[in-house]
Amino acid sequence: MNQASFAGYDPGGFYDEMFRADGTVRPEYAYLLAQLEQIPREDFLAKQFAAERALMSMGITFNVYSENQGVERIMPIDIIPRIINGEEWKRLEEGLIQRVTALNLFVDDLYHDQQILKDGVIPRHVVESSRGFLPRCMGLNPPQGIWCHITGSDLIRGDDGGFMVLEDNLRCPSGVSYMLENREILKKSFPEVLEKAGVQHVSDYPTRLLDMLQYLSGKAAPTVVVLTPGTYNAAYFEHSYLAQQMGVHLVESSDLIVVDGQVKMRTTSGFETVDVIYRRIDDTFLDPQAFNPDSLIGIPGIFEAYRNGKVALANAPGTGVADDKVVYAYVPRIIEYYLKQEAIIPNVHTYICEEEDSRKYVLEHVEELVVKEANEAGGYGMLIGPKATKAECEEFRKRIQANPRNYIAQPTISLSRVPTHTEAGFEGRHVDLRPYILYGEKVEVIPGGLTRVAMRKGSLVVNSSQGGGSKDTWVLY
Amino acid sequence: MLSRVANSIYWMNRYIERAENYARFMGVKFNLILDMPPSEQEQWEPLLVANADNHLFYQYFDSPGRDAVLHFMSFDERNPNSIFSCFRAARENARSVREIITKEMWEHLNQVFLRVQEESGKKGWKMDEWQDFFNEVKMASQLFYGIIDSTLTRNESWHFCRLGRFIERADKTSRFLDIKYFILLPSIDAIGTNMDLLQWSVVLKSASAYNMYRQAFRVLRPEDIIYFLVLDRHFPRSIYYCLFQAEQSLMAISGKETKGNKAIKVTGKLRSELEFTDAAEIIASGLHEFMDAFQKRNNEIGAAIYETYFALKPVESFNGGAQHQG
């Protein structure tokens, strides 16, 4: 019998999540490994195939556009889970709560007294030139004082195995539906292992999300809706999935209208008042009156209704300022400023190109660094020095000199790896981790998250638009 | 319920019902061919004419051969009524209301679509393969209704499901009867002959009505068959039954107070007219003419439903409506 074997597995000099450098298995993976080694290879392949098949028939797809024809793809799942032990998770949890608490204080301060700018902790022009900073939000008091209700910060492990924050996503972090469905799939792939290994559950996320959203309204039974750009959005599946799991309406902009200062939805029996909107569309597409007079999308008057406290929006408009990659570089200082604490989870070391010494260093070392534009996401607008051509490096040098505010640079980090099924047997693939943090009555971290995998050999890019897949993430008790 | 959502649910069901009936049309046509003496010419055009697909068909094809017609009605993406197009549209509608319908409904439609898509690429179809395919489509639709029946709460969504299904079914049953009209008998003397009755029995079978008809009337008589398919109070594919059910759902959606509701008005009017019509009158007015007139009125019901429930209305006309919502 030909077992699924790890005999020839090579950690390749990277931090491997399953094996220590000496080849022994880490305790959190011991039970899984023992089980995997007993499964005949054909059975493992059948499980992997069944998982992919299930994604397709459940219609868990994202849309990729070429020309005008939409193509549906599944984000490939690898059924070997990524496991984090309980102790390590506890620290991550504390660190994430600390970070989100500080960021919320920071955003609130920016749109009120701007004390942090007055005290010179962050240069004023960095904030004011950030694309996510919305002057229209000045003086705004969101319900319960919460701005960032749902946050998904991306974490990575470097060579020494320590977790670091790679970036924050305070606008509309996506991917949580994959966290939930991946777990459902793994329940079918490895039911016994899940049971015996002692894995914390994530399945009450929709309940927690709904609780948090309802908390934003003063009403006893508020009407909550999820606002989607529509079926053509890449993340449409997730929008509809979350609405379905919470049992609330999924609305498009055209379903909403502001009547006498109240947000209403158009129903078969007239207009119905909406109290809380979990919006999955960008700030500037919310309301053409407030942000973009030329836009045909959006709900005219909704921002005014929001300002007057007639409706709650999650996340609040204006939080995008904290997603700015230059602002990110200041987060450890932001935590220290508001909480008088040192950041529990450090940032990746970041060179702010605007600061003269850093810029000089970056210009001299572009070939070794990862350079990122301040306002881009999804793996776009970035240069991976060691993999770039001479001309590309030169191009970025010019861009940095022309507009230093818009660039940061970080050392190239070899993300940690997890054994992953490939045609050639089990091989290490680089991963990151996106945990989800909800800010309602208190700040909660969901014990799990989305582990994204760079499925291509040697690749460090985990984005689904660029060949990334995902794994279920097990947080042990 | 959101107007947009109600619209999608309604059309999702219309498309499924349409796909099922297209499969029925073609499946039955095969049976008819197999029962015909070999000297008879295969007639494929009546299928197109009865469904008003002939104009579109002749834009792409010169003559209505078997393969051309079957592919056009089954898989042609240029034909918005082909089985493939129907399932695609039903699935797209379902996709836009996934949060409202049940998981089982969505997964079933998704799987059926993927299956039809797979079949659409296949070449060199044999007769028995077509038969299997049409049967599979019919079963997929029946299973969908079974899933709705056993998973969906009897709420507004359920009623919009029924509404779509019955309005579409009423239209299609009238077209089954039209097919009989369009299929030519070899000569005028053939009326009332075995071949004539054979064709009538095929019409019954295409509406899954053969056994139920036999139980009710035993003898095959055109007048009774017309009664059964148009006016019978209890047979689930008769036109009267479909309209009665549609009306019931409309009243369930809008409550007892139906004044000023155009959808209920036009549906109720047509249903009550049928209630006091008999088969002899239909024959006297001309079967085809009667069906033609019915299809027009049925389309008016569709338009009234759109106007009453789905159309985006400006704020002014709704201000009054918002007051008396339940």
Contacts between the chains, C-beta under 8 A, distances in Angstrom:
chain1	res1	chain2	res2	distance
A	56	B	114	7.2
A	57	B	107	6.1
A	57	B	110	6.3
A	57	B	111	5.2
A	57	B	114	7.3
A	58	B	107	6.1
A	58	B	110	7.5
A	59	B	95	7.2
A	59	B	98	7.8
A	59	B	106	6.5
A	59	B	107	7.1
A	59	B	110	4.5
A	226	B	99	7.7
A	230	B	96	7.8
A	231	B	92	7.1
A	231	B	95	5.7
A	231	B	96	5.1
A	236	B	95	7.6
A	237	B	98	7.9
A	240	B	95	7.5
A	240	B	96	7.9
A	240	B	98	4.2
A	240	B	99	4.9
A	241	B	98	7.3
A	241	B	99	7.6
A	243	B	99	3.8
A	244	B	98	6.0
A	244	B	99	3.6
A	244	B	100	7.7
A	244	B	103	7.8
A	248	B	99	7.6
A	249	B	2	6.0
A	249	B	5	7.7
A	249	B	99	7.5
A	250	B	97	7.9
A	250	B	98	7.9
A	250	B	99	4.5
A	250	B	100	7.9
A	251	B	2	6.6
A	252	B	4	6.9
A	254	B	4	7.2
A	254	B	312	6.9
A	255	B	2	5.3
A	255	B	3	7.6
A	255	B	4	5.6
A	257	B	315	6.7
A	259	B	315	5.8
A	259	B	319	7.8
A	259	B	322	7.9
A	264	B	322	7.9
A	265	B	2	6.1
A	266	B	2	6.5
A	266	B	3	5.0
A	266	B	4	7.5
A	266	B	312	6.8
A	266	B	313	7.5
A	266	B	318	7.8
A	267	B	1	5.6
A	267	B	2	5.6
A	267	B	3	6.3
A	267	B	325	7.7
A	268	B	1	5.1
A	268	B	2	7.7
A	268	B	3	5.7
A	268	B	6	5.0
A	268	B	156	6.7
A	268	B	253	6.7
A	268	B	309	4.7
A	269	B	1	7.9
A	269	B	254	7.8
A	269	B	321	7.5
A	269	B	325	4.3
A	269	B	326	6.3
A	270	B	318	5.9
A	270	B	321	4.1
A	270	B	322	4.1
A	270	B	323	7.9
A	270	B	324	7.9
A	270	B	325	4.3
A	271	B	318	5.9
A	271	B	321	7.7
A	271	B	322	4.5
A	271	B	325	7.9
A	272	B	325	7.3
